[in-house]
Amino acid sequence: MIRPLVLLPVSTTVTEEQQPEAEPADSPVAMWIAILAGMSLVIGGLSAVFWAMVVDLPSYRILPDGSAMISERGITEIVASDVWFVITGALVGAGLGLVTWKWFRQLGWPTALLAVGSGLLAGVVCWQVGTLLGPGNFSERLTGALPGTLVPIPLELRSLSALAVWGFAAVTPVLLASSLGPDDEDHPTRWRRRPVEAEAEESGTIDDRGVLTADELS
């Protein structure tokens, strides 16, 4: 016995259970900003260790009469800490700028502000941590030093303008990439203009005076 074939209507409506799961939303910008700030803190601390290692601090020699003397070469080496701070800031700032551009380039102009902020934050951390890693308070060490001993100068930043190098170095890659690189928001659009004659042929004809007249229906 052949059973009759029953055709059931197929619903085209997709139920909630059949719908594909929505893709997870993108991570909020605030979280990535916090990650950038944390990375700037860590890199600033590591930069301070490097700064303290490469700087050769000059020393004062304590004389028998209790006075302190420093050589002419030592005087010229006083600015060495600022020079190495600038070199470190240029390298670290450029790296932070590249990371900031890669993460936040879709934000537009706020990316430059984030780059400057990350560079300055790393520079301040390097400055403060580097000072702590230095020899310590210079006045206390100089007061308690015995004649003939050498007292190195403290590791400190003597020119605050050197701190600006960190922010400038960080924003430079962002400015270069935004000005020289392709703009993701601009998409090529082709504009096509239909000839007036073609439009006129569809709706009517144009007489010798340039007046559009409708064609008679056949």
Legacy VTK file of the C-alpha trace (Angstrom):
# vtk DataFile Version 3.0
C-alpha trace
ASCII
DATASET POLYDATA
POINTS 218 float
0.000 0.000 0.000
1.373 3.318 -1.046
1.015 6.030 1.529
0.061 9.488 0.263
2.831 12.006 0.345
1.931 14.941 2.547
3.747 18.188 1.880
4.074 20.364 4.931
4.619 24.113 4.557
8.137 25.127 5.311
8.418 28.215 7.458
10.969 30.729 6.297
11.085 32.357 9.695
14.288 31.594 11.587
13.626 30.929 15.235
15.793 32.278 17.957
17.296 28.836 18.551
18.274 28.495 14.913
19.855 31.903 14.685
23.638 31.856 14.817
25.139 33.085 17.990
26.085 36.712 17.857
29.766 37.410 17.672
31.258 38.719 20.895
31.391 42.472 21.033
34.695 44.176 20.585
36.631 44.915 23.726
35.856 48.370 25.080
38.307 51.113 24.299
38.761 51.875 27.993
40.207 48.413 28.593
42.762 48.841 25.825
43.682 52.269 27.157
44.265 50.687 30.567
46.455 48.027 28.941
48.443 50.746 27.183
48.885 52.627 30.466
50.037 49.470 32.246
52.478 48.702 29.468
53.830 52.256 29.692
54.401 51.821 33.425
56.281 48.555 32.958
58.369 49.874 30.076
59.137 53.024 32.048
60.411 50.931 34.949
62.593 48.810 32.673
63.898 51.955 31.015
64.889 53.267 34.432
66.999 50.165 35.035
68.701 50.680 31.676
69.196 54.380 32.407
70.840 53.649 35.751
73.150 51.048 34.210
74.476 53.052 31.266
75.081 56.372 33.048
78.573 56.740 34.496
78.085 59.296 37.261
81.041 61.576 38.058
82.186 61.844 41.665
83.314 64.538 44.074
86.517 63.938 46.015
86.509 64.916 49.656
89.604 66.961 50.574
91.315 66.908 53.991
89.833 70.296 54.873
86.319 68.941 54.374
85.674 70.579 51.011
84.687 68.646 47.855
86.334 68.903 44.448
85.323 67.611 41.012
87.479 67.499 37.895
86.734 69.379 34.693
85.911 66.104 32.969
83.480 65.312 35.743
81.733 68.640 35.196
81.185 67.802 31.531
79.861 64.363 32.487
77.165 65.838 34.718
74.879 66.240 31.712
75.411 62.591 30.712
72.344 61.532 32.654
70.150 63.902 30.640
71.722 62.759 27.363
71.033 59.102 28.072
67.547 59.965 29.262
66.834 61.637 25.908
68.258 58.707 23.928
66.204 56.232 25.931
63.088 58.340 25.534
63.495 58.587 21.774
63.680 54.811 21.388
60.992 53.909 23.894
58.655 56.684 22.750
58.863 55.580 19.123
57.984 52.029 20.121
55.000 53.147 22.173
53.840 55.330 19.303
53.821 52.389 16.908
51.843 50.272 19.358
49.359 53.087 19.939
48.833 53.559 16.208
48.280 49.839 15.690
45.719 49.604 18.487
43.841 52.902 18.263
44.150 54.158 14.678
40.419 53.692 14.171
39.738 56.391 16.789
41.127 59.174 14.626
42.771 62.223 16.177
42.548 60.935 19.812
45.240 58.427 18.834
47.818 61.223 18.901
46.788 62.196 22.424
47.059 58.599 23.595
50.534 58.349 22.083
51.721 61.509 23.827
50.203 60.369 27.115
51.822 56.936 26.964
55.217 58.439 26.146
55.069 60.993 28.951
53.850 58.387 31.433
56.765 56.104 30.622
59.155 59.058 30.875
57.922 60.103 34.317
58.197 56.532 35.604
61.715 56.226 34.203
62.703 59.502 35.852
61.322 58.669 39.297
62.410 55.024 39.398
65.828 55.926 38.024
66.297 58.455 40.819
65.498 55.749 43.370
68.003 53.396 41.749
70.727 56.050 41.949
73.241 56.543 44.748
70.731 58.317 46.967
70.596 61.674 48.711
73.707 63.605 47.752
73.764 65.971 50.743
73.652 63.159 53.295
76.394 61.179 51.556
78.558 64.274 51.182
78.181 65.216 54.836
79.138 61.795 56.188
82.006 61.164 53.722
85.572 60.892 55.010
88.514 62.774 53.455
89.829 61.090 50.325
86.596 59.274 49.453
84.651 59.705 46.228
81.007 60.710 46.392
79.127 60.183 43.088
76.496 62.707 42.117
72.849 61.612 42.206
71.103 60.174 39.179
68.502 62.787 38.400
66.967 64.707 35.512
68.357 68.229 35.441
66.418 69.486 32.426
62.667 68.915 32.373
62.630 69.617 28.642
64.218 66.182 28.179
60.943 64.691 29.357
59.143 66.216 26.372
61.246 64.038 24.054
59.330 60.990 25.245
55.984 62.470 24.216
57.280 63.881 20.944
58.949 60.597 19.974
55.716 58.717 20.723
53.476 60.956 18.616
55.857 61.110 15.644
55.024 57.617 14.259
51.315 58.364 14.629
51.572 61.616 12.692
53.695 60.041 9.964
51.459 57.000 9.598
48.280 59.070 9.490
49.642 61.507 6.918
51.544 59.120 4.644
49.558 55.915 5.017
46.265 55.053 3.289
43.062 56.247 4.878
40.846 53.313 5.805
37.740 55.469 5.930
38.001 56.669 2.339
36.674 54.204 -0.173
36.839 54.898 -3.883
33.421 55.715 -5.258
32.615 55.795 -8.919
30.141 58.390 -9.981
28.246 57.701 -13.154
26.194 60.325 -14.823
23.653 59.203 -17.301
23.467 61.303 -20.415
20.593 63.713 -20.618
19.681 62.288 -23.960
19.378 58.792 -22.551
17.102 59.991 -19.759
15.085 61.959 -22.251
14.615 58.943 -24.480
13.097 57.008 -21.585
10.598 59.691 -20.606
10.207 61.816 -23.704
11.967 63.789 -26.368
13.614 67.175 -26.493
12.536 69.529 -29.277
14.605 72.195 -31.013
13.949 74.701 -28.211
15.292 72.312 -25.569
11.838 71.619 -24.086
11.154 68.100 -22.848
7.917 66.697 -24.259
6.340 63.417 -23.292
6.033 60.741 -25.928
2.538 59.731 -26.972
1.504 56.310 -25.968
1.149 53.987 -28.927
LINES 1 219
218 0 1 2 3 4 5 6 7 8 9 10 11 12 13 14 15 16 17 18 19 20 21 22 23 24 25 26 27 28 29 30 31 32 33 34 35 36 37 38 39 40 41 42 43 44 45 46 47 48 49 50 51 52 53 54 55 56 57 58 59 60 61 62 63 64 65 66 67 68 69 70 71 72 73 74 75 76 77 78 79 80 81 82 83 84 85 86 87 88 89 90 91 92 93 94 95 96 97 98 99 100 101 102 103 104 105 106 107 108 109 110 111 112 113 114 115 116 117 118 119 120 121 122 123 124 125 126 127 128 129 130 131 132 133 134 135 136 137 138 139 140 141 142 143 144 145 146 147 148 149 150 151 152 153 154 155 156 157 158 159 160 161 162 163 164 165 166 167 168 169 170 171 172 173 174 175 176 177 178 179 180 181 182 183 184 185 186 187 188 189 190 191 192 193 194 195 196 197 198 199 200 201 202 203 204 205 206 207 208 209 210 211 212 213 214 215 216 217
